[in-house]
Amino acid sequence: MNKPEKIWLSSPHMGGSETTYVQEAFNLNWIAPTGPQLAKFEENLSTYANNQSVAALSSGTAGIHLGLKLLGVQADDYVICQSFTFSASANPIRYEGAIPVFVDSEDKTWNMCPVLLEEAIERCLSGEFLTGDGKRWTGPKKLPKAIIPVHLYGMPAQMEAIQKIANNYGIPIVEDAAEALGSTIAGQCCGSFGEIGVFSFNGNKIITTSGGGALTSKNPSMVDEAKFLATQARENTPHYEHKVIGYNYRLSNVSAAIGIGQLEVLPQRIEKRRANFEFYKEAFAGLEIQFLDEPMGYFSNRWLTTVLFDDAPQPLNTAVRLALDAHAIESRPLWKPMHLQPVFQSFPYVGNSFSEKLFKQGLCLPSGSNLTLDQLDRVASLVCSVCK
Ligand SMILES: *Cc1c(COP(=O)(O)O)cnc(C)c1O
């Protein structure tokens, strides 16, 4: 018997014109470092960031790191971060030696809970916390330097409530929109709510430059500063003059050429991912499987379709994942919350364990924009056979 063809969780999906733009870069010998393709990619990307300025970078992680640098985050500062996320949201906090304060999620969007955010800010002022592993923790009494909400799986976080609290205390926001390119609230793009927004074009994201990211801000001088830091912080002199520590974080011109082509098909990619979500929702009607609906006015790019299984008698997410795996179908548990990660569990945590429930009961289903109806049918019939 032939081995069944592999179905991936979320694989790259080229539109066709990427190689034309890459060829253009080659024809001009703009292989590296910067060049016209990089400038064009930034200009086109700006459409998906409410026309803010954009700096294209080597990764989304680099964007979060530079965002924290631009806001002056230093060792022993507090930075509040959503706990239910990928580790790249939090790692840059530690690059700077700052203290992550992990905040749990609410059930409408699965993102940062505004009530817990406010509690976390108050705890920063008192310097008293419990850690992810339940121990007492005391530290400096001061306001956090930044807040990092995440639009996980493409679903926008409750930005209105989060911004209101952040504004009350005068704390800037670094918005992790790595998974949410094209998602909006009341028509406003994710990535354009905070002082700084960050996108990722890693291989599994909704569009890819084979590896890359971007930082965006309403404030063009912040974006200029990001580009400066991303190119080794070289001063404008004939020789190499440096006054501050720099990084090698700029996106290459060739990668940007791929990005130009990918941006052209982003609307179709979003449409298809949203269609995947609707397909699964219909296929699983009648089963004990929950989907996360969009709150009024929220538009998710549905980067990944995520489902929750009932917890009684026990969640079927693992059984489903193993059954899919046995048929060469990739699925994945939801993100394990940061406050439960060995590397972060001894840092402050403010929560209600909601993200832990999501981790225990959830599953990400194959969600690529290149999935065929046939492949979706294969996934759905296996899930149904385990759940019936
Ligand atoms: C992918 C991702 C990042 C990091 O982006 P890279 O481009 O892979 O560095 C950050 N945060 C979240 C939520 C992500 O999914």
The ligand as an SDF file (V2000), in Angstrom:
LIG
                    3D

 15 15  0  0  0  0  0  0  0  0999 V2000
    6.0530   33.0280   15.3660 C   0  0  0  0  0  0  0  0  0  0  0  0
    5.8010   33.8410   16.5830 C   0  0  0  0  0  0  0  0  0  0  0  0
    6.7440   34.7490   17.0870 C   0  0  0  0  0  0  0  0  0  0  0  0
    8.1390   34.8450   16.5740 C   0  0  0  0  0  0  0  0  0  0  0  0
    8.2940   35.0710   15.2410 O   0  0  0  0  0  0  0  0  0  0  0  0
    9.6250   34.5090   14.5040 P   0  0  0  0  0  0  0  0  0  0  0  0
    9.5470   35.1980   13.1770 O   0  0  0  0  0  0  0  0  0  0  0  0
    9.4860   33.0310   14.4060 O   0  0  0  0  0  0  0  0  0  0  0  0
   10.8020   34.9330   15.2870 O   0  0  0  0  0  0  0  0  0  0  0  0
    6.4130   35.5220   18.1700 C   0  0  0  0  0  0  0  0  0  0  0  0
    5.2220   35.4230   18.7720 N   0  0  0  0  0  0  0  0  0  0  0  0
    4.2950   34.5520   18.3410 C   0  0  0  0  0  0  0  0  0  0  0  0
    2.9760   34.5000   19.0450 C   0  0  0  0  0  0  0  0  0  0  0  0
    4.5570   33.7180   17.2520 C   0  0  0  0  0  0  0  0  0  0  0  0
    3.6440   32.8280   16.8560 O   0  0  0  0  0  0  0  0  0  0  0  0
  1  2  1  0
  2  3  1  0
  2 14  2  0
  3  4  1  0
  3 10  2  0
  4  5  1  0
  5  6  1  0
  6  7  2  0
  6  8  1  0
  6  9  1  0
 10 11  1  0
 11 12  2  0
 12 13  1  0
 12 14  1  0
 14 15  1  0
M  END
$$$$
